[in-house]
C-alpha cells in the first residue's frame, strides 16, 4: 500500500496512556511538538505530544485527577 499517505496530511493518531508521562517526555526531549513538555490540559489530561516519522500524531498522557500529588 505504499504511496497512499500524503506528506504532511497523515489523518492518524494514537494515544499512549502511562503513569510515567515525565519519564517518557525526558526520553524524547527535543522531539516533542510542545517545547515546554508535559502539562495539565483543560480536558483533564497531563500530556505532551510528538509526531512519528510518518507524521502520525502521538499523545502521551495520564488523567490529571489520577496523578500523585507533588
C-alpha positions in Angstrom: 0.0 0.0 0.0 2.9 2.3 -0.5 2.2 5.8 -1.7 -1.3 6.2 0.0 0.0 8.7 2.6 0.1 12.3 1.5 3.1 14.0 3.2 2.0 16.5 5.9 -1.6 15.2 5.8 -1.5 12.0 7.9 -5.0 11.5 9.3 -4.0 9.0 12.0 -3.1 9.5 15.7 -2.6 7.4 18.8 -2.8 8.0 22.5 -0.5 6.3 24.9 -1.7 6.2 28.5 1.0 5.9 31.1 1.6 7.0 34.6 5.2 7.7 33.7 4.5 10.8 31.5 7.5 12.7 32.8 9.9 9.8 32.3 8.8 9.3 28.7 9.0 13.0 28.0 12.6 13.1 29.3 13.5 10.3 26.8 12.1 12.2 23.8 13.2 15.8 24.8 13.7 17.8 21.7 11.3 15.7 19.6 8.1 16.9 21.2 5.7 19.3 19.4 5.2 21.3 22.5 8.7 22.6 23.6 7.7 23.1 27.3 7.0 19.5 27.9 4.1 17.8 29.6 1.3 19.9 31.2 -2.2 19.7 32.5 -4.6 20.3 29.7 -8.1 21.8 30.0 -9.6 18.4 29.1 -8.3 16.8 32.2 -5.1 15.1 30.9 -1.5 15.6 31.9 0.2 15.1 28.5 2.6 16.0 25.7 2.6 15.4 22.0 5.0 14.4 19.4 4.9 13.1 15.8 6.4 9.9 14.4 8.3 9.8 11.1 5.1 9.4 9.1 3.6 12.4 10.9 1.2 10.4 13.0 0.2 12.5 16.0 1.2 10.7 19.2 -0.2 12.0 22.5 1.3 10.6 25.7 -0.6 11.2 28.9 -2.4 10.3 32.1 -5.6 11.7 33.7 -4.8 14.7 35.8 -7.1 13.5 38.6 -5.2 10.3 38.9 -1.7 11.8 39.2 0.0 11.5 42.5 0.2 14.8 44.4 3.6 16.6 44.0 
